[in-house]
Amino acid sequence: MTAPDVTIAARPRGLQLSRYLLRRMLQAVPVLLLVSLGVFVLLEMAEGDAVDAYLAGIGGADAAFADELRERYGLNEGLGGRFLTYATRLATFDLGHSFAFSRSVGAVILERLPNTVMMMVSAILLSAALGTVLGGLAALRRGRPADTVISVTALVLNATPGFWLGLLGIILFAVKLRWLPVGGLSTYGADLGPVGSVLDIARHLVLPVFTLALTYLALYVRLMRGAMIDAGESGWVAAARARGVPSRRIALRHMARPAMLPVVTMIGLQAGTLLGGSVVIESVFAIPGLGALSYEAVSQRDMPLLAGILLAGTVLVVVVNIVIDLIYGLLDPRVELDGTS
């Protein structure tokens, strides 16, 4: 992915914005097609199929039963036939049937998707907020002890594996202090009511969200610090100081606001790590999300499910980057999303 496509002009309005959104949706079509083709090719290159994985899980069966299953799900066709069936289903928005869960792929993904999105979005926004504040403080205290402490702490967190931070958090806050649950997404069997259930889920998400946020923190600290230092050395900041503009206003309006642009860009780029980052954390904290679902799909060679997960992740990345482009126009009035093709 690249930084948002922008031109210097007035803000997008009306028809121009509609044309921009239509253009971005059309650009997403070949991306989805390439992802679908890539998933199909990779899984076809691997040994065995979903029937082999299913039979291994139930302790085996005779060849007639295996042939019947392959006939039922179209796995006994040639390579071209299997791809044609797969492509036809995608064209009709049918993601197929999951062998591992004996349910439609769409239903399984919709069941797990909110958990991953809730955790990952919270973690990225939290890390971006903390990194922006700490990076701005380090830039304003450049060369002082506060700058050194913030920079060193961020680098240490960046060098620490996420699963290790997660395990450390479990030992300290769940086992020793017993402030937070060890894992899962909710208290099993508890009847807490609507409000109580929301608070219970939030309590279970504290450790995984903070673990992810700390692993991403260093990136935002360094981005914000460097961008604010560059903005502070620019001509418009020198002109503002010469006019007697208060230091606080200079820091917030003339330095922090333009420095937010690379931070927002990085939020969009990190949307691509949604699945990759969630696999480890969901495994450590036993959260039923897309990351854990991806592992199950791969281990059981459930091609329709794995393809559906990757397509859902691709759609999420496209949507997030469109939103990031729109936020650019809010942060800088000179920036307009190019609505032309």
N, C-alpha and C positions, 0 to 999 in steps of 0.2 A: 504494500500500500504506500501511497505517497501523500504528501501534504495536500490540503484542500486546494482545488482549482479556483483561483481568485484573480480578479482584475481590480484595479483601482478605479472606482466610480461611485455612483450613488447606491443606496441600499436597494436590494431587489424588492420589487413590489408587483402584486397582481399577476398579470400574464407572464411576466419575465420569470417570476419565482416558479410558476406552474411549469413553464418550459424547462427550467433547470431540474425540477423534480422528475419530470418525464424523461429527460435525458439520462439522469442518473439511474433510473429504474431500467431503462433500455440497456445501459452499460452493464448492469448486473446480470443480464440474461446470459451472455457468453461466459461470465465468471461461473455461474451455476452449472452451465453445461460442461465446462472444463473440470470442475470439481467432481461432478457426477461421473464423467469419463475416467478420471484418475482413480476414483474409488473402485470402479468396476475392474479396471486393468490390474490394480494392485491385488485385489482379492482373487482374481482369476489366476494370478501368478503363484499364489500360495497353494500348498498341497491340501487335498481334501476339500470337503464342502460342509454346509450346515448339517446335512443328514449324518455325516460321519461324526460330527461333534455331538449331535443329539443322541445317536446310538451309543456313543462312548459314555454319555452321561447316564443312560438308563441300563448300562451293563451289557449292551449289544443286542443284536437280533439277527434273524436269518436274512439271506440275500433278497428273498421275495418281498419282505416288508420294506427293506431299504429301497428296492426298485419302485415299490408303490409310492413311497414318500417322494422320491425324485420325480416320478411321473406327476404326482399331485401338484408339486410346486414348480414344475417346469425345469428342473435341474438336469434332466436327461437329454435336453436339447443341445444342439451344437453351440459354439461360441457366438455365432451370429444370431441364432435364435434367442439365446439367453439375453443378449444385449438388446435385441429388438423388444422383447417383452419388458425388460427393465426400463427402456426409454419410453415405451408407450405408457407405462404406468406413471412415470414422472410427468409426462405431458398432460395427463388427466389429473394431476395432483394426488395420485394414489401412490403412497410410499411403500405399499405392499404389506405383507404379513410377517410378523416377527416369529421366527422359529423358537427362539429362547423363551419368549413370554406367551406364545400362542394367542397373540392379540395383534391388532393393527399397529403398525409402526407409529402412525400419527398419534394414536391414543397413548402409547408408551412415552413418546417424547413430550407430549403436552403435560403428562403427569410429572415428569422429572425437570422439565425446562424451568419452571418458576424457581425451584430451589437453587439451581446454578446461577440464574440471572440475579436473584436476590443477593446471593453471597458475593458474586464477582463485582456487581455494580456497586454494592456497599463498600467493598474493599478498595476498588479503584478510586471512588470518590473520596473516601476517607484518606487514602494515601496522597491523592492530589491536593486535598485541602491542607493536610499537615505539611506536605512537602512545599507547598506554596508559601505558607506562613514561615516555616523554618528557613527556607531558601531566601525569602525576602529579608528576614532578620539577619542571616549570615551576610548578605550583600551589603546591608546598611552598616554592619559591624565588620566590614572587610579588614582582615589583618589583625583583628582583636581576638581575645580568648574565646568569645562567644562563637565567632566564625570557625575557629579551629575545632571546638567541641562539637558543633553541629556537623561539620564536614566529616570529621573522623567517625562520629557515631553513625552517620549515614553510610559511610563506606563499610563499616563493620557489619551493619545489618544487610547490606547488599551482598557481602561475601558469605553470609550465613545461609545454609540451605533452608528452604521453607519448611520441609518436614521436620528438621531439627528444632526450629522455633516452635512448631506445633506441638511436638512431643514435650518440649520444655514447658510450654504453657499448660499442657495437660497435667504434668507432674506438679507444677507449682500451684496453679489456681483451681484445679479439679481434685487432685489427690491430696495434696498437703493442706491447702486452705479451705477446700470444699466450697468455694464461692460460685463455681460454674460447673455445669455438667461435663462429663468426660467426652461425650460425642452424641451423635444423632441429631435430629432436627426438632424433636419434641419429646415430651415425657410420655412414655408408653403407657396406655391405659388410663391416663388422667382425664377427668371430665372437668375442664377449667372454664368452660364458657367461651364466647367469642373474644372478649378482651383478654381473658386469662391465657387463651391459646396464642394470641398474638404476642403477648409478653413472654410466654414460654419459648416460642420460636426465636424471638429476639435474644433471649438469654442463651439459647443453644448456639446462636450465630456469633456471639461475642468473640470467642476464641478463634474460630476459623477466619472471620473477617479481619481481626487485628493481626493475625499471622500473615495473611496475604498483604495487608496494608503495609506492614513493616518490611516485607521483601521488596515492595515496589517503591518504598519511601525515598531511597537514595536517588533514584532517577529523577524524581520531581524536585528534590532539594537542589541537585546540581543544575538542572535546567533553569529553575527559577533564579538561583544565585547568579549564574552566568548571564542570563537575559537581563536581569536588573542591573548588573554591573555595566553591561554594554549600553543600556538605556541611560544610566547615570553619566556616561562619558559622551553622550550625544549633544548636538548643538542646541536642540530645543530645551534640554534641561539646563544647560549653561545660560541660555537666554532667560529662562524662568527665574533662575537664581539672580540674574542681573536685574530683573524687574522687581525683586523683593518678594517673590511668591513664598509663602511659608513652607518650611522644609517638609512638614507632614503632607501638605497638598502635593508637593513635588513627588514625594515617595509614592503616594497612592495613585495619583492621576497620571503623572508624566513618566513614572518608572514601572510601577507594578502593573498597570493596565496593559501596556504593550508587551510586557514580559509574560503575560498570561497566554499569549498566542502560541508559543511553542509548547506550553504545558497542555493546552487544549488539544493541540495536534497529537501529543503523546498519548492522551486519553483515547483518541481514535485509533491510534496504532496498537495500543494494548488490547483493544477489543479482539484482535486476532489471537491473543493468548488465552481467550476465554476458556476453551476446552483444555488446552495443555496445562494451564495453571490449576484447573479444578480437579484434574485426575489425582494428583498427589494429595491435595488438601482434603478432598472428599474421602479418600482412602484412609487418611490419618484420623479424621473426625467422624467417619462412618455416616456421611451425609448422602442421601439418595438423590444424586443429581446426574447431569449429563456426563460428567467425568467418569463416575463409577459405571454408568450405563455404557460408555464407550469401551471400557475394559471388558465388561461382560459380553458385548457384541463381538469384540475381537477374539476373545477366548473361545466363544462358541461359534465362530465363523458365521454370524448372523448378518449376511450381507445387506439385506434390506434395512435392517435396523441401523447398521453402521453408516450406510449411505444417507439415511434420513437424519442421523445426528450431525454428520458433516454438512449436509445441506442446510439444516437449521442453524448451525454455527455460522455458515457463510452468509445467510440472510441477516443474522444479527449483526455481523461485522459491517455489512452494507448499510443497514439502517443506522447504526451508530455513527458511521462516517458521514452520512447525510446530515444527521443532527449536528455533528461537529462543524460541518461547513456553515450551517445556519448560525451557530453560536459565534463563528468568526465575524459575521456581519454585525452582531450585537456588541462585541468587544471593540471593534474598530469601525466607525461610521464610514471610513474611506473604502472599506473592503466590500466588494460586491461579488456574490457568487455568479459566475459567468453562465448566464442562461442561454447562450447561443451554442450551437453544435459545431 
